[in-house]
Amino acid sequence: QAHLAESGGGLAHPGGSLRLSCQASGNIFGIGIMAWYRQAPGKEREFVANIKSGNIVNYTDSVKGRFIISREYDKHAVNLQMNSLKHKDTAVYYCLEDLLVGGSWSAYWGQGTKVTVSS
């Protein structure tokens, strides 16, 4: 089994910054793609960014140039630096990691951390 723990959400003003972190724990033998998704009130969960082997990153268009995804291999962690925040970034943010646990690959979700951008 594995578990993802997220941290770093909260309240920010427009133009401000927040940093989200997601750390995996458990009997982990490998990590594949790591990603962030978000779900705004009344909307479906959407892709934000991902990072994979070789530090290849992808971002949804609305966050390009503002958000930076990174990973820490030794901590099994993925981070999301969010800059120049906008009201429309308000959402619950979820991390997703493909993990090799007990001999098989599975996708694991974090519990979600709330980000509110408000003046």
C-alpha positions in Angstrom: 0.0 0.0 0.0 1.0 3.6 -0.5 -0.3 6.9 0.7 0.0 10.5 -0.7 0.0 13.4 1.7 -0.5 16.9 0.3 0.3 20.2 1.9 0.6 23.9 1.1 -2.9 25.0 0.2 -4.5 28.1 1.6 -5.5 31.6 0.8 -3.7 33.9 -1.6 -4.3 37.3 -3.1 -4.4 37.7 -6.8 -0.9 37.9 -8.1 0.4 36.0 -5.1 2.1 32.6 -4.8 1.6 29.3 -3.1 3.6 26.1 -3.2 1.9 22.7 -3.0 3.7 19.6 -2.1 2.7 15.9 -2.3 4.8 13.2 -0.7 4.3 9.5 -1.2 5.0 6.9 1.5 4.7 3.2 1.7 6.3 0.2 0.1 7.3 2.0 -3.1 9.7 0.5 -5.5 9.2 2.9 -8.4 7.6 6.1 -9.4 6.2 6.9 -12.9 4.4 10.0 -13.9 3.6 12.5 -11.2 0.9 15.1 -11.8 -1.4 17.7 -10.4 -5.1 18.1 -11.1 -7.7 20.5 -9.8 -11.4 20.7 -9.3 -13.1 24.1 -9.1 -16.5 24.4 -7.4 -19.2 23.0 -9.7 -16.7 21.8 -12.3 -15.1 18.6 -13.3 -11.6 17.7 -12.2 -9.0 18.9 -14.8 -5.4 18.4 -15.6 -2.9 21.0 -14.4 0.6 19.7 -15.0 2.7 16.5 -15.0 6.3 15.5 -14.9 7.9 12.3 -16.0 11.2 10.6 -16.4 13.8 12.9 -17.7 12.0 15.9 -16.1 9.7 16.2 -19.1 6.9 18.5 -18.1 3.5 19.4 -19.5 1.1 22.1 -18.4 -2.4 23.0 -19.3 -2.5 26.2 -21.3 -4.0 28.3 -18.5 -1.1 27.9 -16.1 1.8 28.0 -18.6 4.4 30.5 -17.5 2.9 30.8 -14.0 3.1 27.3 -12.5 6.2 25.1 -12.1 6.0 21.4 -11.4 9.0 19.7 -9.9 9.9 16.4 -8.3 12.2 15.2 -5.5 13.1 11.6 -6.2 14.6 10.9 -2.8 11.3 12.0 -1.0 9.0 10.5 -3.6 7.5 14.0 -3.8 6.1 16.3 -6.4 5.7 20.0 -5.9 3.7 22.7 -7.7 4.9 26.3 -7.4 2.0 28.6 -8.3 2.8 32.2 -9.1 0.8 35.1 -10.4 -2.3 33.4 -9.0 -5.7 34.4 -10.4 -9.2 34.0 -9.1 -9.8 31.2 -11.6 -7.1 29.2 -10.0 -9.4 28.7 -7.0 -9.9 24.9 -6.6 -9.1 21.8 -4.7 -5.8 20.6 -6.0 -5.0 16.8 -6.1 -1.7 15.1 -6.8 -1.5 11.9 -8.7 1.4 9.5 -8.8 1.9 6.3 -10.7 3.6 4.0 -8.1 5.2 0.6 -8.2 3.9 -1.0 -5.0 4.0 -4.7 -4.2 5.0 -5.6 -7.8 2.4 -3.8 -9.7 1.8 -0.2 -11.0 -1.2 1.7 -9.8 -2.3 5.3 -9.7 -2.6 6.9 -6.3 -4.4 10.2 -5.5 -3.8 12.6 -2.7 -6.7 13.7 -0.5 -6.8 17.2 -2.0 -5.7 20.6 -0.7 -7.8 23.7 -1.1 -6.5 26.8 -2.8 -8.5 30.0 -2.6 -7.5 33.1 -4.5 -9.3 36.1 -3.3 -8.8 39.8 -2.7 
